[in-house]
Amino acid sequence: MKTKKLGFGFMRLPIKNSDDPASVDIEQVKIMVDRFLENGFTYFDTAWMYHSFTSEEVLREALVKRHSRNSFTVATKMPVMMIGSKEEQKQVFEKQTEKTGADYFDYYLLHCLNEANYERAVKYETFEFLSELKKEGRIRRLGFSYHDKPELLDRILSEHPETEFVQLQINYLDWESESVCSRKNYEVCIKHSKPVIVMEPVKGGTLVNLSDDVAGIFKKAAPDMSLASWSIRFAASLPNVDTVLSGMSDASQVEDNVSYMKNFQPLSDAEKALIDLAVQKIKKEISIPCTACRYCVDGCPKHIPIPDFFMLYNKDRQINRKKYARQQIYYTNLASGTAKASQCIVCKRCEKICPQKLPISDLLKDVAQVFEHIDRKDKAAK
């Protein structure tokens, strides 16, 4: 099956209750899935922990049960960071087969490889286990998603040439980032002749929630094109990219994405120059490069809504507080129902799992300083 360059990520689906990631609006997802398929797109991506461990089941109900198996491809992932034994790997895989309803997986990934998770994969012989499943026909293509430095990526691909693709975080803001290393990791994949699947092309919504100044650059050049289109086309224009995943959250986003990806046109040199200009401006505005993946939230002992606070903090940095203090209101409302940033106990569980390697506990002190007026020299409340 020939795959168009847009993939449907089941990571940020529409939900009925903003406080419950598992409250997915399945009926709306069905409409989104149908429109996606009707426009000739076939790639669907899910994972074990997405939407509080329900995303794979949503995929079964919205896609697998309702459409012919040869009309779509499914990608899911082994949660390496959660695996504690070889036997557990087998249990997880069998459970994923049950949850998705898929007889086989077209694409199967080791999830979120970095230094620590690769050590676990080596310890539990995850590559070897999945390679056996591939021989049995239960996996069609084997790869991994990656969040670390290019040196480690080069080592992994050298040690595991059976890898058939790599999923990387690539967007125009992270392209030259020294922490994300989008370009450098992409170049390692080219070196090893491994095609790339792109995740976070709009950086968790960051690149569609731009200041008026930055958004104006794009709107002046193409008034009818969405901000998301610039981000997704940037990633899709890279020669070694097979698919760009978009975590679509409502039907309008599906319609928008397919409108410019159905007959995809790579960026022109003039469009690339506009993106370069936008990057310069965005870097001056964005303080915390969080993608809102929410990996940090489930394990937080204080249940601090970390990505939401970081989003409000970034928004606050973009405006003049004396004229526009709405972020303060949002923060107060959100914290009253969950926990304040100052309640962080600096256990750093969040930092161990953060794909962006953010110093979260320290950044929460910045949030507390702005919204709770707590001086940075103060220690976080215990």
C-alpha positions as CSV (number, residue, x, y, z in Angstrom):
1,M,0.0,0.0,0.0
2,K,1.5,3.3,-1.1
3,T,1.3,5.8,1.8
4,K,0.7,9.5,1.4
5,K,2.9,11.7,3.5
6,L,0.3,12.6,6.1
7,G,-0.2,10.3,9.1
8,F,-3.0,10.5,11.7
9,G,-1.6,10.5,15.3
10,F,-3.9,9.2,18.0
11,M,-2.1,11.2,20.7
12,R,-4.2,14.3,20.9
13,L,-7.8,13.2,20.1
14,P,-10.9,15.2,20.9
15,I,-12.0,14.6,24.5
16,K,-15.3,15.3,26.3
17,N,-13.7,16.2,29.7
18,S,-10.6,18.4,29.6
19,D,-9.5,16.9,33.0
20,D,-9.8,13.3,31.7
21,P,-7.6,12.3,28.7
22,A,-9.4,9.0,28.6
23,S,-12.7,10.6,27.8
24,V,-12.2,10.5,24.1
25,D,-15.1,11.5,21.9
26,I,-15.2,8.3,19.8
27,E,-18.1,9.4,17.6
28,Q,-16.1,12.5,16.5
29,V,-13.0,10.3,16.0
30,K,-15.0,8.1,13.7
31,I,-15.9,11.1,11.5
32,M,-12.3,12.2,11.5
33,V,-11.1,8.7,10.5
34,D,-13.6,8.4,7.7
35,R,-12.6,11.8,6.2
36,F,-9.0,10.9,6.5
37,L,-9.5,7.6,4.6
38,E,-11.8,9.2,2.0
39,N,-9.0,11.5,1.0
40,G,-6.6,8.7,0.3
41,F,-4.6,8.7,3.6
42,T,-3.9,5.4,5.3
43,Y,-1.3,5.8,8.1
44,F,-2.6,5.7,11.8
45,D,-0.2,6.0,14.7
46,T,-1.0,5.1,18.3
47,A,0.9,3.9,21.5
48,W,0.4,2.0,24.7
49,M,0.1,5.1,27.0
50,Y,-1.6,7.6,24.8
51,H,-4.8,9.0,26.3
52,S,-4.3,7.3,29.6
53,F,-3.8,3.9,28.0
54,T,-7.0,4.0,25.9
55,S,-5.8,5.2,22.5
56,E,-5.2,1.7,21.1
57,E,-8.8,0.8,22.0
58,V,-10.1,4.0,20.4
59,L,-8.3,3.0,17.2
60,R,-10.0,-0.4,17.3
61,E,-13.5,1.1,17.7
62,A,-13.0,4.0,15.3
63,L,-10.9,2.3,12.6
64,V,-10.3,-1.4,12.8
65,K,-13.8,-2.5,13.4
66,R,-15.3,-0.2,10.7
67,H,-12.9,-0.5,7.8
68,S,-11.3,-3.2,5.7
69,R,-7.9,-4.2,7.1
70,N,-6.2,-3.7,3.8
71,S,-7.4,-0.1,3.6
72,F,-5.2,1.3,6.3
73,T,-1.9,0.8,8.1
74,V,-1.4,0.8,11.9
75,A,1.7,1.8,13.9
76,T,2.0,1.2,17.6
77,K,4.9,1.0,20.1
78,M,6.6,-1.1,22.8
79,P,6.7,1.1,25.9
80,V,10.3,0.3,26.7
81,M,10.4,2.8,29.6
82,M,7.8,0.7,31.4
83,I,9.0,-2.8,30.7
84,G,10.5,-4.7,33.6
85,S,11.2,-8.2,32.1
86,K,11.3,-10.1,28.9
87,E,8.0,-11.8,29.8
88,E,6.3,-8.4,30.2
89,Q,7.2,-7.5,26.7
90,K,5.3,-10.5,25.5
91,Q,2.3,-9.6,27.6
92,V,2.3,-6.1,26.4
93,F,2.5,-7.1,22.7
94,E,-0.4,-9.6,23.1
95,K,-2.5,-7.0,24.9
96,Q,-1.8,-4.5,22.2
97,T,-3.1,-7.0,19.6
98,E,-6.2,-7.3,21.7
99,K,-6.7,-3.6,22.3
100,T,-6.2,-2.6,18.7
101,G,-8.0,-5.5,17.2
102,A,-5.3,-5.7,14.5
103,D,-4.1,-9.1,13.3
104,Y,-0.7,-7.6,12.7
105,F,1.1,-4.2,12.9
106,D,2.3,-2.6,9.7
107,Y,4.8,-0.5,11.7
108,Y,6.0,-1.4,15.2
109,L,8.3,0.8,17.2
110,L,10.4,0.7,20.3
111,H,9.0,3.8,22.0
112,C,11.1,6.8,23.0
113,L,14.7,5.5,22.8
114,N,17.2,7.5,24.6
115,E,20.3,6.4,26.6
116,A,18.3,4.9,29.5
117,N,15.6,3.3,27.4
118,Y,18.2,1.8,25.0
119,E,19.9,0.2,27.9
120,R,16.6,-1.4,28.9
121,A,16.1,-2.5,25.3
122,V,19.5,-4.2,25.3
123,K,18.9,-5.8,28.8
124,Y,15.6,-7.3,27.7
125,E,16.6,-8.1,24.1
126,T,13.7,-6.0,22.8
127,F,15.1,-5.8,19.2
128,E,15.6,-9.5,19.1
129,F,12.1,-10.2,20.5
130,L,10.4,-7.9,18.0
131,S,12.5,-9.3,15.1
132,E,11.1,-12.8,15.9
133,L,7.6,-11.4,15.7
134,K,8.5,-9.9,12.4
135,K,9.6,-13.3,11.1
136,E,6.2,-14.6,12.2
137,G,4.4,-11.9,10.2
138,R,2.9,-10.1,13.2
139,I,5.1,-7.0,12.5
140,R,5.6,-5.8,8.9
141,R,8.2,-3.1,9.5
142,L,10.3,-2.6,12.6
143,G,11.6,0.8,13.8
144,F,11.9,3.1,16.9
145,S,11.0,6.6,18.0
146,Y,14.0,8.6,19.2
147,H,14.8,11.4,21.6
148,D,18.5,11.9,22.2
149,K,21.8,12.9,20.7
150,P,23.0,12.0,17.2
151,E,26.0,10.0,18.6
152,L,23.7,7.5,20.3
153,L,21.4,7.3,17.3
154,D,24.4,6.4,15.1
155,R,25.4,3.7,17.6
156,I,21.9,2.2,17.7
157,L,21.6,2.1,14.0
158,S,25.1,0.5,13.7
159,E,24.2,-2.1,16.3
160,H,20.8,-2.8,14.9
161,P,20.8,-2.6,11.1
162,E,17.5,-4.5,11.1
163,T,15.9,-1.2,11.9
164,E,13.8,-0.2,8.9
165,F,12.7,3.4,9.9
166,V,13.2,5.9,12.6
167,Q,10.6,8.3,14.1
168,L,12.1,11.7,14.9
169,Q,10.9,15.0,16.3
170,I,11.2,17.4,13.4
171,N,9.8,20.9,13.0
172,Y,11.2,24.2,11.8
173,L,11.7,25.5,15.3
174,D,13.7,22.4,16.5
175,W,15.6,22.0,13.3
176,E,18.8,23.6,14.6
177,S,18.0,22.9,18.3
178,E,21.0,21.7,20.4
179,S,18.7,19.8,22.7
180,V,16.4,18.2,20.2
181,C,19.0,17.9,17.4
182,S,16.4,17.5,14.7
183,R,18.7,18.2,11.8
184,K,21.6,16.2,13.1
185,N,19.5,13.1,13.9
186,Y,17.9,13.4,10.5
187,E,21.4,13.4,8.9
188,V,22.3,10.2,10.9
189,C,19.3,8.5,9.4
190,I,20.4,9.5,5.9
191,K,23.8,8.2,6.6
192,H,22.3,4.8,7.5
193,S,19.7,4.9,4.7
194,K,16.8,4.8,7.1
195,P,13.6,6.6,6.1
196,V,12.1,9.0,8.7
197,I,8.6,9.3,10.2
198,V,8.1,12.8,11.6
199,M,6.5,13.4,15.0
200,E,5.7,16.8,16.6
201,P,5.7,18.8,13.3
202,V,3.8,21.6,15.0
203,K,5.6,21.1,18.3
204,G,2.6,20.2,20.4
205,G,0.6,23.2,19.1
206,T,3.3,25.8,19.7
207,L,3.6,26.5,15.9
208,V,-0.1,27.1,15.5
209,N,-0.4,29.3,18.6
210,L,2.0,32.1,17.4
211,S,2.0,35.7,18.4
212,D,0.3,38.1,16.0
213,D,3.7,39.4,14.9
214,V,4.9,35.9,13.8
215,A,1.6,34.8,12.4
216,G,1.5,37.9,10.3
217,I,4.6,36.8,8.4
218,F,2.7,33.7,7.1
219,K,-0.7,35.3,6.7
220,K,0.7,38.1,4.6
221,A,2.4,35.6,2.2
222,A,-0.6,33.2,2.0
223,P,-3.8,34.5,3.7
224,D,-5.7,31.3,3.0
225,M,-3.2,28.9,4.3
226,S,-3.3,27.8,8.0
227,L,-0.3,28.1,10.3
228,A,-0.2,24.3,10.6
229,S,0.3,24.0,6.9
230,W,3.7,25.7,7.1
231,S,4.9,23.4,9.8
232,I,3.7,20.2,8.2
233,R,4.9,21.1,4.8
234,F,8.3,22.0,6.2
235,A,8.7,18.4,7.5
236,A,7.2,16.8,4.5
237,S,9.5,18.7,2.2
238,L,12.5,16.9,3.5
239,P,13.7,14.2,1.0
240,N,14.1,11.4,3.5
241,V,10.7,11.7,5.2
242,D,8.1,9.1,4.5
243,T,5.3,10.3,6.7
244,V,4.5,13.3,8.8
245,L,2.3,12.6,11.8
246,S,-0.3,15.1,12.8
247,G,-2.1,14.8,16.2
248,M,-5.5,16.0,15.0
249,S,-7.9,17.1,17.7
250,D,-11.1,17.8,15.7
251,A,-12.7,17.4,12.3
252,S,-11.6,20.8,11.1
253,Q,-8.0,20.0,11.6
254,V,-8.4,16.9,9.5
255,E,-10.0,19.0,6.7
256,D,-7.2,21.5,6.9
257,N,-4.4,19.0,6.9
258,V,-5.8,17.0,3.9
259,S,-6.5,20.1,1.9
260,Y,-2.8,20.8,1.4
261,M,-1.4,17.3,1.8
262,K,-3.7,15.5,-0.6
263,N,-1.7,16.9,-3.5
264,F,1.4,17.9,-1.6
265,Q,3.7,20.6,-2.9
266,P,7.2,21.0,-1.2
267,L,8.2,24.4,0.1
268,S,9.6,26.9,-2.3
269,D,12.9,28.7,-1.6
270,A,10.8,31.9,-0.9
271,E,8.7,30.0,1.6
272,K,11.7,28.6,3.4
273,A,13.1,32.1,3.8
274,L,9.8,33.2,5.5
275,I,10.1,30.3,7.9
276,D,13.7,31.3,8.7
277,L,12.4,34.8,9.5
278,A,9.6,33.4,11.7
279,V,12.1,31.1,13.6
280,Q,14.2,34.2,14.5
281,K,11.2,35.9,16.0
282,I,9.7,32.9,17.8
283,K,13.0,32.1,19.5
284,K,12.9,35.5,21.1
285,E,9.3,34.9,22.4
286,I,9.1,31.3,23.6
287,S,10.6,30.6,27.0
288,I,9.8,26.9,27.5
289,P,9.9,24.6,24.5
290,C,7.3,22.1,25.8
291,T,5.4,20.0,23.3
292,A,2.6,19.0,25.7
293,C,3.2,15.3,25.2
294,R,2.0,15.0,28.8
295,Y,4.3,12.1,29.6
296,C,5.2,14.0,32.8
297,V,1.7,14.3,34.1
298,D,0.7,10.7,35.0
299,G,3.7,10.1,37.3
300,C,3.6,13.5,39.1
301,P,2.9,12.8,42.8
302,K,1.3,16.2,43.2
303,H,-0.7,16.0,40.0
304,I,0.6,19.2,38.7
305,P,-0.7,20.0,35.2
306,I,2.8,20.8,34.0
307,P,2.3,21.3,30.2
308,D,-0.7,23.5,30.8
309,F,1.3,25.7,33.2
310,F,4.1,26.0,30.7
311,M,1.7,26.9,27.9
312,L,0.3,29.7,30.1
313,Y,3.8,30.9,31.0
314,N,4.8,31.0,27.3
315,K,1.7,33.0,26.4
316,D,2.4,35.4,29.3
317,R,5.8,36.1,27.9
318,Q,4.3,37.0,24.5
319,I,2.1,39.8,25.8
320,N,2.1,42.9,28.0
321,R,0.7,41.8,31.4
322,K,-0.4,45.3,32.3
323,K,-2.7,45.3,29.3
324,Y,-3.7,41.6,29.1
325,A,-3.7,39.5,32.3
326,R,-6.0,36.6,31.1
327,Q,-3.2,34.0,31.6
328,Q,-3.2,34.8,35.3
329,I,-7.0,34.1,35.5
330,Y,-6.5,30.8,33.6
331,Y,-3.6,29.8,35.9
332,T,-5.7,30.5,39.1
333,N,-8.6,28.5,37.8
334,L,-6.5,25.6,36.7
335,A,-4.4,25.5,39.9
336,S,-7.5,25.6,42.1
337,G,-8.7,22.3,40.6
338,T,-5.3,20.5,40.6
339,A,-2.1,21.8,42.2
340,K,0.1,24.9,42.1
341,A,3.5,25.1,40.4
342,S,4.9,25.9,43.9
343,Q,3.8,22.5,45.2
344,C,6.5,20.7,43.2
345,I,8.5,18.5,45.5
346,V,11.5,18.3,43.1
347,C,11.3,14.5,42.8
348,K,12.3,14.9,39.2
349,R,10.3,12.0,37.9
350,C,9.0,14.2,35.2
351,E,12.5,15.1,34.1
352,K,13.5,11.5,33.7
353,I,10.7,10.9,31.1
354,C,10.6,14.3,29.4
355,P,11.6,13.8,25.7
356,Q,12.7,17.5,25.5
357,K,15.0,17.1,28.5
358,L,13.5,20.1,30.2
359,P,14.6,21.1,33.7
360,I,11.0,20.9,34.7
361,S,11.3,21.3,38.5
362,D,13.3,24.5,38.0
363,L,11.0,25.8,35.3
364,L,8.0,25.4,37.7
365,K,9.7,27.9,40.0
366,D,9.6,30.4,37.1
367,V,5.9,29.7,36.7
368,A,5.4,30.2,40.4
369,Q,7.3,33.4,40.3
370,V,5.1,34.8,37.6
371,F,1.7,33.5,38.6
372,E,2.0,33.1,42.4
373,H,4.5,35.9,42.9
374,I,7.0,33.6,44.7
375,D,10.6,34.8,44.5
376,R,12.9,32.5,42.6
377,K,15.3,32.3,45.6
378,D,12.5,30.6,47.6
379,K,12.4,26.8,47.7
380,A,9.5,25.0,46.2
381,A,6.9,24.1,48.8
382,K,7.0,20.6,50.2
